[in-house]
């Protein structure tokens, strides 16, 4: 009897532990919780902390209440010109209304992500369909992302989801279109480069021609000034010689003859054949003269 009583106590303790463990649950910070009873919601949006529930009857559903990221696969959309662009984007979202979220998607997070992805893709398709390729590639993306965020958030509210932000990572053209655009861009850049080189060569020729003309003008002006200065110098020298001659003609003739002798007999190896009676030697023959 004692052994049976001990076994009964152990079994009762285990059952009590199981019941107590099933009656207590904890909601952490950053989590959202909802309690259902046979599929019916009885406690929506429970605050963080320690809580109790009816074991085996009520079920606790825990969800991430923080901001989450949905990274969508690149999708192809058509612009207003019916040209394809490949868009890579992601979404920042969170659960705003847990009861509506649970009712709309059955509390299935994967189902919620799928529906959110459809909503965002619809918004992207709508926004890109209003714009040209030039606008979606090199235009103001902030306006596009703001419009998509507003549209997606309005649609996602029906699922208890708040869309915080929709971001466009990259907008590309399809591979074949990219190659065609690249060839056109390369041809355009080549044409512009040729034009710039031609303009540069033309400017270089003009600069060289201007420099050559200025050089000729400077040389001509310098030669003119040199000739004028040389002429002025010759005139002044002639005037000085004339004044000197008028002051003392005899001394001037003597001084001129001495300079002529110095230049004539400068080298000992020179040989001259002249008439000794020539006027050139008058000061050598008669220095007193």
C-alpha positions as a Markdown table, in Angstrom:
| # | Residue | x | y | z |
|---|---|---|---|---|
| 1 | Unk | 0.0 | 0.0 | 0.0 |
| 2 | Unk | 2.8 | 2.4 | 0.9 |
| 3 | Unk | 4.4 | 1.7 | -2.5 |
| 4 | Unk | 1.2 | 2.3 | -4.4 |
| 5 | Unk | 0.6 | 5.5 | -2.5 |
| 6 | Unk | 4.0 | 6.8 | -3.4 |
| 7 | Unk | 3.5 | 6.0 | -7.0 |
| 8 | Unk | 0.1 | 7.8 | -6.9 |
| 9 | Unk | 1.8 | 10.9 | -5.4 |
| 10 | Unk | 4.5 | 10.9 | -8.1 |
| 11 | Unk | 1.9 | 10.6 | -10.9 |
| 12 | Unk | -0.1 | 13.4 | -9.3 |
| 13 | Unk | 3.0 | 15.6 | -9.0 |
| 14 | Unk | 3.8 | 15.0 | -12.7 |
| 15 | Unk | 0.3 | 15.8 | -13.8 |
| 16 | Unk | 0.2 | 18.9 | -11.6 |
| 17 | Unk | 3.5 | 20.0 | -13.1 |
| 18 | Unk | 2.2 | 19.5 | -16.6 |
| 19 | Unk | -1.0 | 21.3 | -15.8 |
| 20 | Unk | 0.9 | 24.2 | -14.2 |
| 21 | Unk | 3.3 | 24.4 | -17.1 |
| 22 | Unk | 0.5 | 24.5 | -19.6 |
| 23 | Unk | -1.3 | 27.2 | -17.7 |
| 24 | Unk | 1.6 | 29.7 | -17.6 |
| 25 | Unk | 3.2 | 31.4 | -20.6 |
| 26 | Unk | 5.5 | 34.4 | -21.1 |
| 27 | Unk | 5.3 | 37.2 | -23.7 |
| 28 | Unk | 8.7 | 38.8 | -24.3 |
| 29 | Unk | 9.5 | 42.3 | -25.3 |
| 30 | Unk | 9.2 | 42.7 | -29.0 |
| 31 | Unk | 6.6 | 39.9 | -29.2 |
| 32 | Unk | 2.8 | 40.0 | -29.8 |
| 33 | Unk | 0.5 | 37.3 | -28.4 |
| 34 | Unk | -3.0 | 36.2 | -28.9 |
| 35 | Unk | -5.0 | 33.5 | -27.1 |
| 36 | Unk | -7.6 | 31.3 | -28.8 |
| 37 | Unk | -10.0 | 28.8 | -27.5 |
| 38 | Unk | -11.0 | 26.1 | -29.9 |
| 39 | Unk | -10.0 | 28.4 | -32.8 |
| 40 | Unk | -11.9 | 31.4 | -31.4 |
| 41 | Unk | -9.9 | 34.4 | -30.2 |
| 42 | Unk | -10.5 | 35.1 | -26.5 |
| 43 | Unk | -7.6 | 37.4 | -25.7 |
| 44 | Unk | -6.2 | 39.6 | -28.5 |
| 45 | Unk | -2.9 | 41.5 | -28.4 |
| 46 | Unk | -1.6 | 40.5 | -24.9 |
| 47 | Unk | 1.0 | 42.8 | -23.3 |
| 48 | Unk | 4.5 | 41.5 | -22.5 |
| 49 | Unk | 4.9 | 39.6 | -19.2 |
| 50 | Unk | 3.8 | 36.5 | -17.4 |
| 51 | Unk | 0.3 | 35.3 | -18.1 |
| 52 | Unk | -2.0 | 32.4 | -17.4 |
| 53 | Unk | -4.4 | 30.4 | -19.6 |
| 54 | Unk | -6.6 | 27.3 | -19.3 |
| 55 | Unk | -4.5 | 24.3 | -20.1 |
| 56 | Unk | -5.4 | 22.0 | -23.0 |
| 57 | Unk | -8.3 | 24.4 | -23.9 |
| 58 | Unk | -6.6 | 27.7 | -24.7 |
| 59 | Unk | -3.7 | 28.1 | -27.2 |
| 60 | Unk | -1.2 | 30.9 | -27.2 |
| 61 | Unk | 0.1 | 32.2 | -30.6 |
| 62 | Unk | 3.3 | 34.3 | -30.4 |
| 63 | Unk | 4.4 | 36.6 | -33.3 |
| 64 | Unk | 7.4 | 38.9 | -33.9 |
| 65 | Unk | 6.2 | 42.5 | -33.2 |
| 66 | Unk | 9.4 | 44.2 | -34.3 |
| 67 | Unk | 10.0 | 45.8 | -37.6 |
| 68 | Unk | 10.7 | 43.1 | -40.2 |
| 69 | Unk | 12.3 | 43.1 | -43.6 |
| 70 | Unk | 10.8 | 41.4 | -46.7 |
| 71 | Unk | 13.4 | 41.1 | -49.4 |
| 72 | Unk | 11.5 | 40.4 | -52.6 |
| 73 | Unk | 12.9 | 38.7 | -55.7 |
| 74 | Unk | 13.7 | 41.0 | -58.6 |
| 75 | Unk | 10.6 | 41.5 | -60.8 |
| 76 | Unk | 10.1 | 42.7 | -64.3 |
| 77 | Unk | 7.8 | 45.7 | -64.8 |
| 78 | Unk | 6.7 | 47.7 | -67.9 |
| 79 | Unk | 7.1 | 51.4 | -68.2 |
| 80 | Unk | 4.7 | 53.8 | -69.9 |
| 81 | Unk | 6.6 | 53.1 | -73.2 |
| 82 | Unk | 6.0 | 49.4 | -72.7 |
| 83 | Unk | 9.7 | 48.8 | -72.1 |
| 84 | Unk | 10.8 | 46.2 | -69.5 |
| 85 | Unk | 12.8 | 47.1 | -66.4 |
| 86 | Unk | 14.1 | 44.7 | -63.7 |
| 87 | Unk | 13.4 | 46.0 | -60.2 |
| 88 | Unk | 15.1 | 44.7 | -57.0 |
| 89 | Unk | 13.4 | 46.1 | -53.8 |
| 90 | Unk | 12.7 | 45.3 | -50.2 |
| 91 | Unk | 10.0 | 46.2 | -47.6 |
| 92 | Unk | 10.1 | 47.3 | -44.0 |
| 93 | Unk | 7.0 | 46.2 | -42.2 |
| 94 | Unk | 5.5 | 45.2 | -38.8 |
| 95 | Unk | 2.2 | 43.8 | -37.4 |
| 96 | Unk | 0.0 | 46.8 | -36.4 |
| 97 | Unk | -3.3 | 45.0 | -35.6 |
| 98 | Unk | -2.8 | 41.5 | -34.3 |
| 99 | Unk | -6.4 | 40.5 | -34.3 |
| 100 | Unk | -6.9 | 41.6 | -37.9 |
| 101 | Unk | -3.6 | 39.9 | -38.8 |
| 102 | Unk | -4.7 | 36.6 | -37.2 |
| 103 | Unk | -8.1 | 36.7 | -38.9 |
| 104 | Unk | -6.9 | 37.8 | -42.3 |
| 105 | Unk | -4.0 | 35.3 | -42.8 |
| 106 | Unk | -4.8 | 32.8 | -40.1 |
| 107 | Unk | -1.8 | 33.8 | -38.1 |
| 108 | Unk | 0.5 | 32.4 | -40.8 |
| 109 | Unk | 3.6 | 34.5 | -41.2 |
| 110 | Unk | 4.5 | 33.0 | -44.6 |
| 111 | Unk | 1.0 | 33.8 | -45.9 |
| 112 | Unk | 1.3 | 37.3 | -44.6 |
| 113 | Unk | 4.7 | 37.7 | -46.4 |
| 114 | Unk | 3.2 | 36.4 | -49.6 |
| 115 | Unk | 0.2 | 38.8 | -49.5 |
| 116 | Unk | 2.5 | 41.7 | -48.7 |
| 117 | Unk | 4.7 | 40.8 | -51.6 |
| 118 | Unk | 1.7 | 40.9 | -53.9 |
| 119 | Unk | 0.6 | 44.2 | -52.6 |
| 120 | Unk | 4.1 | 45.8 | -53.1 |
| 121 | Unk | 4.4 | 44.3 | -56.6 |
| 122 | Unk | 1.1 | 45.8 | -57.5 |
| 123 | Unk | 2.2 | 49.2 | -56.3 |
| 124 | Unk | 5.5 | 48.9 | -58.2 |
| 125 | Unk | 3.7 | 47.9 | -61.3 |
| 126 | Unk | 1.3 | 50.8 | -61.0 |
| 127 | Unk | 4.1 | 53.4 | -60.3 |
| 128 | Unk | 6.4 | 52.2 | -63.0 |
| 129 | Unk | 3.6 | 52.0 | -65.5 |
| 130 | Unk | 3.1 | 55.8 | -65.2 |
| 131 | Unk | 6.8 | 56.7 | -65.9 |
| 132 | Unk | 9.3 | 56.5 | -68.7 |
| 133 | Unk | 12.6 | 54.5 | -68.5 |
| 134 | Unk | 14.5 | 57.7 | -68.1 |
| 135 | Unk | 12.4 | 58.7 | -65.1 |
| 136 | Unk | 12.7 | 55.3 | -63.3 |
| 137 | Unk | 16.4 | 54.9 | -63.9 |
| 138 | Unk | 17.8 | 58.4 | -63.5 |
| 139 | Unk | 14.9 | 60.3 | -62.1 |
| 140 | Unk | 13.9 | 61.1 | -58.5 |
| 141 | Unk | 13.4 | 57.7 | -56.9 |
| 142 | Unk | 12.4 | 59.1 | -53.6 |
| 143 | Unk | 9.1 | 60.2 | -55.1 |
| 144 | Unk | 8.5 | 56.7 | -56.5 |
| 145 | Unk | 9.4 | 55.0 | -53.2 |
| 146 | Unk | 7.2 | 57.5 | -51.2 |
| 147 | Unk | 4.2 | 56.8 | -53.5 |
| 148 | Unk | 4.7 | 53.0 | -53.4 |
| 149 | Unk | 5.0 | 53.1 | -49.6 |
| 150 | Unk | 1.8 | 55.0 | -49.2 |
| 151 | Unk | -0.1 | 52.7 | -51.6 |
| 152 | Unk | 1.2 | 49.5 | -50.1 |
| 153 | Unk | 0.5 | 50.7 | -46.5 |
| 154 | Unk | -3.1 | 51.5 | -47.4 |
| 155 | Unk | -3.6 | 48.1 | -49.0 |
| 156 | Unk | -1.8 | 46.2 | -46.2 |
| 157 | Unk | -3.9 | 47.7 | -43.4 |
| 158 | Unk | -6.6 | 45.2 | -44.4 |
| 159 | Unk | -4.2 | 42.4 | -43.2 |
| 160 | Unk | -3.2 | 44.2 | -39.9 |
| 161 | Unk | 0.2 | 45.1 | -41.4 |
| 162 | Unk | 1.8 | 48.5 | -41.4 |
| 163 | Unk | 4.2 | 49.1 | -44.3 |
| 164 | Unk | 6.9 | 51.4 | -42.9 |
| 165 | Unk | 9.1 | 51.8 | -46.0 |
| 166 | Unk | 9.5 | 50.4 | -49.5 |
| 167 | Unk | 13.1 | 50.7 | -50.9 |
| 168 | Unk | 14.3 | 50.2 | -54.4 |
| 169 | Unk | 17.8 | 48.7 | -54.4 |
| 170 | Unk | 18.4 | 48.7 | -58.2 |
| 171 | Unk | 16.6 | 49.3 | -61.5 |
| 172 | Unk | 18.2 | 47.5 | -64.4 |
| 173 | Unk | 17.3 | 46.9 | -68.0 |
| 174 | Unk | 17.0 | 43.4 | -69.3 |
| 175 | Unk | 20.3 | 41.9 | -70.5 |
| 176 | Unk | 19.6 | 42.3 | -74.2 |
| 177 | Unk | 18.2 | 45.8 | -73.8 |
| 178 | Unk | 21.2 | 46.7 | -71.6 |
| 179 | Unk | 23.6 | 45.6 | -74.3 |
| 180 | Unk | 21.7 | 47.6 | -76.9 |
| 181 | Unk | 21.7 | 50.7 | -74.6 |
| 182 | Unk | 25.4 | 50.2 | -73.9 |
| 183 | Unk | 26.2 | 50.2 | -77.6 |
| 184 | Unk | 24.2 | 53.3 | -78.2 |
| 185 | Unk | 25.8 | 55.0 | -75.2 |
| 186 | Unk | 29.2 | 54.0 | -76.4 |
| 187 | Unk | 28.5 | 55.3 | -79.9 |
| 188 | Unk | 27.2 | 58.6 | -78.5 |
| 189 | Unk | 30.2 | 59.0 | -76.2 |
| 190 | Unk | 32.5 | 58.2 | -79.2 |
| 191 | Unk | 30.8 | 60.9 | -81.2 |
| 192 | Unk | 31.1 | 63.4 | -78.4 |
| 193 | Unk | 34.7 | 62.6 | -77.9 |
| 194 | Unk | 35.4 | 63.1 | -81.7 |
| 195 | Unk | 33.7 | 66.5 | -81.5 |
| 196 | Unk | 35.7 | 67.5 | -78.5 |
| 197 | Unk | 38.9 | 66.4 | -80.1 |
| 198 | Unk | 38.0 | 68.3 | -83.3 |
| 199 | Unk | 37.2 | 71.4 | -81.3 |
| 200 | Unk | 40.5 | 71.0 | -79.4 |
| 201 | Unk | 42.5 | 70.7 | -82.6 |
| 202 | Unk | 40.8 | 73.8 | -84.0 |
| 203 | Unk | 41.5 | 75.8 | -80.8 |
| 204 | Unk | 45.1 | 74.6 | -80.9 |
| 205 | Unk | 45.6 | 75.7 | -84.5 |
| 206 | Unk | 44.1 | 79.1 | -83.6 |
| 207 | Unk | 46.4 | 79.4 | -80.6 |
| 208 | Unk | 49.5 | 78.5 | -82.7 |
| 209 | Unk | 48.5 | 80.9 | -85.5 |
| 210 | Unk | 48.0 | 83.7 | -83.0 |
| 211 | Unk | 51.3 | 82.9 | -81.3 |
| 212 | Unk | 53.1 | 82.9 | -84.7 |
| 213 | Unk | 51.5 | 86.2 | -85.7 |
| 214 | Unk | 52.4 | 87.8 | -82.4 |
| 215 | Unk | 56.0 | 86.5 | -82.7 |
| 216 | Unk | 56.4 | 88.0 | -86.1 |
| 217 | Unk | 54.9 | 91.3 | -84.9 |
| 218 | Unk | 57.2 | 91.3 | -81.9 |
| 219 | Unk | 60.3 | 90.6 | -84.0 |
| 220 | Unk | 59.3 | 93.3 | -86.6 |
| 221 | Unk | 58.8 | 95.8 | -83.8 |
| 222 | Unk | 62.1 | 94.8 | -82.2 |
| 223 | Unk | 64.0 | 95.2 | -85.5 |
| 224 | Unk | 62.3 | 98.5 | -86.2 |
| 225 | Unk | 63.3 | 99.8 | -82.7 |
| 226 | Unk | 66.8 | 98.4 | -83.1 |
| 227 | Unk | 67.3 | 100.1 | -86.5 |
| 228 | Unk | 65.9 | 103.4 | -85.1 |
| 229 | Unk | 68.2 | 103.3 | -82.1 |
| 230 | Unk | 71.2 | 102.3 | -84.3 |
| 231 | Unk | 70.4 | 105.2 | -86.6 |
| 232 | Unk | 70.1 | 107.6 | -83.7 |
| 233 | Unk | 73.4 | 106.3 | -82.4 |
| 234 | Unk | 75.1 | 106.7 | -85.7 |
| 235 | Unk | 73.7 | 110.2 | -86.0 |
| 236 | Unk | 74.9 | 111.1 | -82.6 |
| 237 | Unk | 78.4 | 109.6 | -83.3 |
| 238 | Unk | 78.6 | 111.6 | -86.6 |
| 239 | Unk | 77.6 | 114.7 | -84.8 |
| 240 | Unk | 80.2 | 114.2 | -82.2 |
| 241 | Unk | 82.9 | 113.5 | -84.8 |
| 242 | Unk | 81.9 | 116.6 | -86.7 |
| 243 | Unk | 82.0 | 118.8 | -83.5 |
| 244 | Unk | 85.5 | 117.3 | -82.7 |
| 245 | Unk | 86.7 | 118.0 | -86.2 |
| 246 | Unk | 85.5 | 121.6 | -86.1 |
| 247 | Unk | 87.2 | 122.2 | -82.8 |
| 248 | Unk | 90.7 | 121.1 | -83.9 |
| 249 | Unk | 90.9 | 119.7 | -87.5 |
| 250 | Unk | 94.6 | 119.0 | -87.2 |
| 251 | Unk | 94.4 | 117.0 | -84.0 |
| 252 | Unk | 91.4 | 115.1 | -85.4 |
| 253 | Unk | 93.4 | 114.2 | -88.5 |
| 254 | Unk | 96.4 | 113.1 | -86.4 |
| 255 | Unk | 94.2 | 111.0 | -84.1 |
| 256 | Unk | 92.5 | 109.4 | -87.0 |
| 257 | Unk | 95.9 | 108.5 | -88.6 |
| 258 | Unk | 97.1 | 107.0 | -85.3 |
| 259 | Unk | 94.0 | 104.8 | -85.2 |
| 260 | Unk | 94.5 | 103.8 | -88.8 |
| 261 | Unk | 98.2 | 102.9 | -88.1 |
| 262 | Unk | 97.2 | 100.8 | -85.1 |
| 263 | Unk | 94.7 | 98.8 | -87.1 |
| 264 | Unk | 96.9 | 98.5 | -90.2 |
| 265 | Unk | 100.1 | 97.3 | -88.4 |
| 266 | Unk | 98.3 | 95.2 | -85.8 |
| 267 | Unk | 100.0 | 92.0 | -86.9 |
| 268 | Unk | 103.8 | 91.5 | -87.4 |
| 269 | Unk | 103.2 | 89.0 | -90.2 |
| 270 | Unk | 101.3 | 91.3 | -92.5 |
| 271 | Unk | 103.0 | 92.4 | -95.7 |
| 272 | Unk | 102.0 | 95.7 | -97.4 |
| 273 | Unk | 103.2 | 97.0 | -100.7 |
| 274 | Unk | 102.5 | 100.8 | -100.8 |
| 275 | Unk | 104.1 | 104.0 | -102.0 |
| 276 | Unk | 106.2 | 105.6 | -99.2 |
| 277 | Unk | 105.3 | 109.0 | -100.5 |
| 278 | Unk | 101.6 | 108.4 | -100.0 |
| 279 | Unk | 99.7 | 110.8 | -97.8 |
| 280 | Unk | 98.9 | 107.8 | -95.5 |
| 281 | Unk | 102.5 | 107.9 | -94.1 |
| 282 | Unk | 102.9 | 111.7 | -93.7 |
| 283 | Unk | 102.9 | 111.5 | -89.9 |
| 284 | Unk | 105.5 | 108.7 | -90.0 |
| 285 | Unk | 107.8 | 110.7 | -92.2 |
| 286 | Unk | 107.3 | 114.0 | -90.4 |
| 287 | Unk | 105.8 | 113.6 | -86.9 |
| 288 | Unk | 106.1 | 117.4 | -86.3 |
| 289 | Unk | 103.7 | 118.0 | -89.2 |
